[in-house]
Each structure stands twice: as structure tokens, then as C-alpha cells.
Amino acid sequence: QLGANGAMRIDCQLAVLLTGGTGCGGGPPPRARRALLSLCGRDGRYRLACQWGGSGCQAWPVSAANIERLHTRFLSEGRLTLCLTGPHVQLLISGAEPRQLAGLARLLGDVAGGRGVDRRLLLGSGLDYSSLTSLDKRRVRARTQTQLTVSSREAYPSAGDFPPHLVQLSVGPIGLRRFDARLCRLGQLSVLRIHGNQLESLPDAINRLPLTELSLPGNRLVTFPGFELRAAGPLASSLAVLDLRDNCLAWLGSELGRLAALRSLDLCGNRLTRLPDCLPAVPLLRSLALDGNRLRLLPRPAVRLDRLSIGSGQPFSCRDPGRLPVRLPVPDLASLCLAVVRRLVVDFRSKSPPPLPWHLLDDLAAMPACAACRRHCDPRVAPCPLPVHPRHLAACYELPAPVDSDGNGGVATVPVMLHFCSAACFERRFELCRYFSC
């Protein structure tokens, strides 16, 4: 803050550590006290003045020869350490407003370098401490607080503003019915979690927030985004994790495709019957959770996912094919699909046989690894349907050989969809005709 004459005055916590003489030793570290700091002086002779929060004042001379070291690594956290040689002390400053502390660090740097200092930011040589007020400890903490967790209504800041430098905010089930407009003024907020409340919509001003994670589970949202999502706004370019599980979503707006940085999308426990056609426009999306919805169609074309959680009870779930005549260590397509639905999670990065039937993989445009080189296939390359002998298929994937026969002394042939990223991989894998059924 600036005083009446324009001089810089910084509210902070200050600890004075003696580094030489009888004051040094193995005693306990000094306790920080509330203080108000100012740089004063003229004609190249400066002093760092301190008004303690209770009463009393103290000052230390600072000059190019006196400043031994200035630690500015943690300025963004409101911390600064000044090492002086005459007297031998360390001034440990904490709990200050980062911008004001950066200004003081620049002034001290100019003094240490023998450069001139802006006199408008200095107090006169004759100090008048009567104008310096004592500090409010809660105010100092609020200015530098970066994380806040609210678990009760009493802890929610209903009056005044949120701490201006919040980076992470978590709000538990306290009965919020509307999105607090004050949150949209937090320019450094990157993680926002509001769960178990009654939010039905989001304001347009949320575009201003540079969020990397937005978690709104257990609310009453009926649509998303429900506001004009600006492609050029901070939210669209920074949001990487979006959690909307256990809401009342019946449809998703086309603006969802503007989230260029989105990597994880959780839509479990909603009322979706289909996914938007804009989903392929999200280039970085790798994890998609759809459990507990009413989907009738998978997205086509969809993004290339690493993880898909479908869940049971979806209308497109495969029917039970009944008891198969052949039991193989390498399951057939129908049982594979059933196993996937029961397992709930599909990992497309696995090197095992494709976990979904080829037509569902084609709908998802999420090709498994190449059967030869193990690289992920280009979704533009059509897969190759081949009738493959199960014993040879087991050898391809280094799995145990089948033990049951088809009842005629041989092992049944199973139609399997294999994927190859190039013709060279195809020829290398099937260089001999022994891999094909006759």
C-alpha cells in the first residue's frame, strides 16, 4: 500500500535472525511478528524501517556494501529474505502481498547495485510512525492464500470477497443454488470443485477463468455448457479436466467442441441418449466416462481414446450369445464384448487382443495396437477381417494354446479382426500361410 505521501508501506510477517556475534547459535528459530515495512532515506543513505504490529519500531541501514544477498525466489508466495552484513542479520519477510513485495525487492536491488531510487516511493529521513497502523492478521493471510476448502455454510465467505490470489477452491455440499458471481473475478483460479450442491446453470462470465479443472459432480445441471463458450476465452484454451457426473444432463451443446485442451471428460450418472457430433473436434480428449446413461449410439466418428468407461445397462450392450460350443483361452468376439461391458472399462493402450468387436472399434475410431509392430493404427486405415486359427492367434499374442476342440478332433476356426498399420506389417506377420485357416 502507499502512504499519504506516496511512500511504499508493506504489511507482512517479519522475523529477524542474528547471523553473527553472540546472537547466533543453535537456538530456536525466531518467531515472525506482524510488521509494516518502509524504505526511507535520501542522498544515497537508506534505511529499512519496521513498525511492529503492537508497538515499537526498528530500522536497519541498507547500502551497496551492506546488502550481502537478496533471495527473491519465492516472491510469488509473498516471501523475501534480505541478508545484511552490518549488523549481521537476516530479515525473513513472509505473508506480504506479492506485487508490493516485488516492488520492494526492485528498490533494494537498485540500492545494492548503486543505482538511483525513485524518491516518491521513499519515506523522509524523519520518520513519523504515528501514521502507521497496526496490521490485521486475517487480512495478511487472505491476501496470500492460494487454496481454500469450504465444508460448511459458516466457512463460506458470504460477505466481502474471496482471497484474490486463490488458485484452488473446493466447495462441499452446503446447499448452493446459484453459481457465485464473485468467483468469476478470481483471475488466478485454476482448479474449481463444487460438489453435492444444487447448481442448475453456469454464468457466461465463467469464460474469464483460466481453469484447468472444473468439477461439478452431484449438482442439477441440465445442459452444458449452457452459456456462450468463447473459443478465444481463457476457459476454452485451458480446461483439461471436466467432471459433470451425477447431474441431470440430457444433452450437450455444440460449444463443447471448443474446449481445445480437454483431456478427460466424466459424464457418468446423467440422462444422455447420445453424444454430440462436436466430440471429434476435441483434439486432445483421451479419457471418456459414460457409465449410467441412456446412450443408444456411440459417437461416430469419435476421438482416439486411451480409456473409455461405458458401463452396463446401456441399450447397445450385446445380448448373451448363449453357451458357446467351443471354450477357448482366446475368447470370441461376443464374449469379448460381454466381458468389456461387465468390466466397465476399455483400455485401448493394451497390447492384448482388441477388447471390443471391430465394428464398435470402427465407430469409436479408436484402433488398437498393430498386430505386428504394436503401434496404434491410423483410424483412416481399414482393418483386415481374417479367419484365423485360434492356435495361431494364441501364438500371435503369446497366449496359452486352446485346449478344447470342435468335436471332430480339431480346433475350431474363429473369425477375428486383426489390425495392421501398413502392408509391410501385414506381410511380416503373415509371411507363411500356416497362419491362415485352410
Secondary structure as the mmCIF struct_conf table of DSSP 4:
data_model
#
loop_
_struct_conf.conf_type_id
_struct_conf.id
_struct_conf.beg_label_comp_id
_struct_conf.beg_label_asym_id
_struct_conf.beg_label_seq_id
_struct_conf.end_label_comp_id
_struct_conf.end_label_asym_id
_struct_conf.end_label_seq_id
STRN STRN1 LEU A 2 LEU A 2
TURN_TY1_P TURN_TY1_P1 ALA A 4 ASN A 5
BEND BEND1 GLY A 6 GLY A 6
STRN STRN2 MET A 8 MET A 8
STRN STRN3 ILE A 10 LEU A 18
BEND BEND2 GLY A 20 GLY A 20
HELX_RH_3T_P HELX_RH_3T_P1 GLY A 21 GLY A 23
BEND BEND3 GLY A 25 GLY A 27
HELX_LH_PP_P HELX_LH_PP_P1 PRO A 28 ALA A 32
STRN STRN4 ARG A 33 ARG A 42
TURN_TY1_P TURN_TY1_P2 ASP A 43 GLY A 44
STRN STRN5 ARG A 45 TRP A 52
BEND BEND4 GLY A 53 SER A 55
STRN STRN6 CYS A 57 VAL A 62
TURN_TY1_P TURN_TY1_P3 ALA A 64 ASN A 66
STRN STRN7 ILE A 67 HIS A 71
TURN_TY1_P TURN_TY1_P4 ARG A 73 PHE A 74
HELX_RH_3T_P HELX_RH_3T_P2 LEU A 75 GLU A 77
TURN_TY1_P TURN_TY1_P5 GLY A 78 GLY A 78
STRN STRN8 LEU A 80 THR A 85
TURN_TY1_P TURN_TY1_P6 GLY A 86 PRO A 87
STRN STRN9 HIS A 88 SER A 94
BEND BEND5 GLY A 95 GLY A 95
HELX_RH_AL_P HELX_RH_AL_P1 PRO A 98 ALA A 112
TURN_TY1_P TURN_TY1_P7 GLY A 113 GLY A 114
HELX_RH_3T_P HELX_RH_3T_P3 ARG A 119 LEU A 121
BEND BEND6 LEU A 122 LEU A 122
STRN STRN10 LEU A 123 LEU A 123
BEND BEND7 SER A 125 GLY A 126
HELX_RH_3T_P HELX_RH_3T_P4 TYR A 129 SER A 131
HELX_LH_PP_P HELX_LH_PP_P2 LEU A 132 LEU A 135
HELX_RH_AL_P HELX_RH_AL_P2 LYS A 137 THR A 144
STRN STRN11 GLN A 147 VAL A 150
BEND BEND8 SER A 152 SER A 152
TURN_TY1_P TURN_TY1_P8 ARG A 153 ALA A 155
BEND BEND9 TYR A 156 TYR A 156
BEND BEND10 ALA A 159 GLY A 160
TURN_TY1_P TURN_TY1_P9 PRO A 164 HIS A 165
BEND BEND11 VAL A 167 VAL A 167
STRN STRN12 GLN A 168 VAL A 171
BEND BEND12 PRO A 173 ILE A 174
BEND BEND13 ARG A 178 ARG A 178
HELX_RH_3T_P HELX_RH_3T_P5 ALA A 181 ARG A 185
TURN_TY1_P TURN_TY1_P10 GLY A 187 GLN A 188
STRN STRN13 VAL A 191 ILE A 194
BEND BEND14 GLY A 196 ASN A 197
HELX_RH_3T_P HELX_RH_3T_P6 ASP A 204 ARG A 208
BEND BEND15 THR A 212 THR A 212
STRN STRN14 GLU A 213 SER A 215
TURN_TY1_P TURN_TY1_P11 PRO A 217 GLY A 218
BEND BEND16 ASN A 219 ASN A 219
STRN STRN15 THR A 223 PHE A 224
BEND BEND17 PRO A 225 PRO A 225
BEND BEND18 PHE A 227 PHE A 227
TURN_TY1_P TURN_TY1_P12 ALA A 231 ALA A 232
BEND BEND19 GLY A 233 GLY A 233
HELX_RH_AL_P HELX_RH_AL_P3 PRO A 234 SER A 238
STRN STRN16 VAL A 241 ASP A 243
BEND BEND20 ASP A 246 ASN A 247
STRN STRN17 TRP A 251 LEU A 252
HELX_RH_3T_P HELX_RH_3T_P7 SER A 254 ARG A 258
TURN_TY1_P TURN_TY1_P13 ALA A 260 ALA A 261
STRN STRN18 SER A 264 ASP A 266
TURN_TY1_P TURN_TY1_P14 CYS A 268 GLY A 269
BEND BEND21 ASN A 270 ASN A 270
BEND BEND22 THR A 273 ARG A 274
TURN_TY1_P TURN_TY1_P15 ASP A 277 CYS A 278
HELX_RH_3T_P HELX_RH_3T_P8 LEU A 279 ALA A 281
TURN_TY1_P TURN_TY1_P16 PRO A 283 LEU A 284
STRN STRN19 SER A 287 ALA A 289
TURN_TY1_P TURN_TY1_P17 ASP A 291 GLY A 292
BEND BEND23 ASN A 293 ASN A 293
BEND BEND24 ARG A 296 LEU A 297
BEND BEND25 ARG A 300 PRO A 301
BEND BEND26 ASP A 306 ASP A 306
STRN STRN20 ARG A 307 SER A 309
BEND BEND27 SER A 312 GLY A 313
TURN_TY1_P TURN_TY1_P18 PRO A 315 PHE A 316
HELX_LH_PP_P HELX_LH_PP_P3 SER A 317 ASP A 320
BEND BEND28 PRO A 325 PRO A 325
BEND BEND29 PRO A 329 VAL A 330
HELX_RH_AL_P HELX_RH_AL_P4 LEU A 333 ARG A 343
STRN STRN21 VAL A 345 ASP A 347
TURN_TY1_P TURN_TY1_P19 PHE A 348 ARG A 349
BEND BEND30 LYS A 351 PRO A 353
BEND BEND31 PRO A 355 LEU A 356
HELX_RH_AL_P HELX_RH_AL_P5 TRP A 358 LEU A 364
TURN_TY1_P TURN_TY1_P20 ALA A 365 ALA A 365
STRN STRN22 ALA A 369 ALA A 369
TURN_TY1_P TURN_TY1_P21 ALA A 371 CYS A 373
HELX_LH_PP_P HELX_LH_PP_P4 ARG A 375 ARG A 375
STRN STRN23 HIS A 376 HIS A 376
HELX_LH_PP_P HELX_LH_PP_P5 CYS A 377 ASP A 378
TURN_TY1_P TURN_TY1_P22 PRO A 379 ARG A 380
BEND BEND32 VAL A 381 VAL A 381
HELX_LH_PP_P HELX_LH_PP_P6 ALA A 382 PRO A 383
STRN STRN24 CYS A 384 VAL A 388
HELX_RH_AL_P HELX_RH_AL_P6 PRO A 390 CYS A 396
TURN_TY1_P TURN_TY1_P23 TYR A 397 GLU A 398
HELX_LH_PP_P HELX_LH_PP_P7 PRO A 400 PRO A 402
BEND BEND33 GLY A 407 GLY A 410
HELX_LH_PP_P HELX_LH_PP_P8 VAL A 411 THR A 413
STRN STRN25 VAL A 414 LEU A 418
BEND BEND34 CYS A 421 SER A 422
HELX_RH_AL_P HELX_RH_AL_P7 ALA A 423 ARG A 429
TURN_TY1_P TURN_TY1_P24 PHE A 430 PHE A 430
BEND BEND35 LEU A 432 LEU A 432
HELX_RH_3T_P HELX_RH_3T_P9 CYS A 433 TYR A 435
STRN STRN26 PHE A 436 PHE A 436
#
